[in-house]
Amino acid sequence: MSDEMDNMNSFDPEEEINALEEGDIIEMIGDDGETVSFIFVDALEYEGDLYLALAEPEEDDAVFFLKVEQDEAGNDVYNAPDEALEDILFKKFSEMRSGDDNEQ
């Protein structure tokens, strides 16, 4: 998978991230022009940046993160964080999800 993905149907993270629900399919175009589908799991903010928690359709429990950014043309661009940041995001994600379980 590419470290940078462009969204086919660009969405405004401020307005439309709340419209996504767990299990929604997000299609993105990789650097090679190939369309790739992911399952939306959740979104989280860390140090002022927005990250999407996604899963690949074939993987049941594997979650990874993509940082939501925009290029000079205003197109949404998604970049994978480095391994150290991914570990931090996974810990925050796990805490967030276990907090959701405690509220139910």
C-alpha positions in Angstrom: 0.0 0.0 0.0 1.2 3.5 -0.8 2.1 5.9 2.0 0.0 8.6 0.2 -3.5 8.2 -1.1 -5.9 10.6 -2.8 -9.6 10.3 -2.0 -11.8 9.6 -5.1 -14.7 11.6 -3.6 -12.9 14.3 -1.7 -14.7 15.2 1.5 -14.3 18.2 3.9 -12.9 16.7 7.1 -14.5 19.4 9.2 -18.0 18.8 7.8 -18.2 15.3 6.5 -16.2 13.2 8.9 -19.1 13.1 11.2 -21.3 11.7 8.4 -19.1 8.5 8.3 -20.2 5.6 10.3 -18.2 2.6 11.4 -18.3 0.0 8.6 -18.7 2.6 5.8 -16.5 1.8 2.7 -14.1 4.5 1.7 -12.5 4.3 -1.8 -9.2 5.9 -2.4 -6.9 6.2 -5.4 -3.3 5.2 -4.8 -0.2 6.8 -6.3 -0.3 4.1 -9.0 -3.9 5.2 -10.0 -5.5 2.0 -8.6 -8.7 2.3 -6.6 -8.4 0.7 -3.1 -11.3 0.2 -0.7 -11.1 0.5 3.1 -13.5 0.1 5.9 -13.9 3.2 8.1 -13.5 2.3 11.8 -13.2 5.7 13.5 -11.6 9.1 13.4 -9.3 10.6 16.0 -7.5 13.8 16.6 -3.9 13.9 17.9 -1.9 17.1 18.4 -4.3 19.1 16.1 -4.2 16.6 13.2 -7.0 14.4 12.1 -6.4 10.7 11.5 -8.7 8.1 10.0 -8.7 4.6 11.6 -9.2 2.2 8.7 -9.3 -1.5 8.1 -8.8 -3.5 5.0 -11.8 -5.6 4.0 -9.9 -8.9 4.2 -8.5 -8.2 7.6 -10.9 -8.5 10.5 -8.9 -6.9 13.4 -6.1 -5.0 11.7 -6.5 -1.3 12.1 -4.2 1.3 10.6 -4.2 5.1 10.4 -4.0 7.7 7.7 -3.4 11.4 8.4 -5.9 13.7 6.6 -4.1 16.6 4.8 -4.6 18.8 1.8 -2.2 19.5 -1.1 -1.7 22.9 -2.7 -4.7 22.3 -5.0 -7.0 21.6 -2.1 -7.3 17.9 -2.7 -7.4 15.6 0.2 -4.3 13.6 0.7 -3.8 10.8 3.2 -0.4 9.9 4.6 0.6 7.0 6.8 2.3 8.0 10.0 5.7 6.6 11.0 5.8 3.6 13.2 6.4 5.5 16.4 3.4 7.7 15.8 1.3 4.8 14.7 2.0 3.2 18.1 0.8 6.3 19.9 -2.3 6.5 17.7 -3.1 2.9 18.3 -2.8 3.4 22.1 -5.1 6.5 21.9 -7.5 4.6 19.6 -7.6 1.6 22.1 -8.3 3.9 25.0 -11.0 5.7 23.1 -12.7 2.5 22.1 -12.5 1.0 25.6 -14.1 4.3 26.9 -16.9 3.7 24.5 -17.4 0.2 25.9 -17.6 1.6 29.4 -20.3 4.1 28.4 -22.7 1.4 27.1 
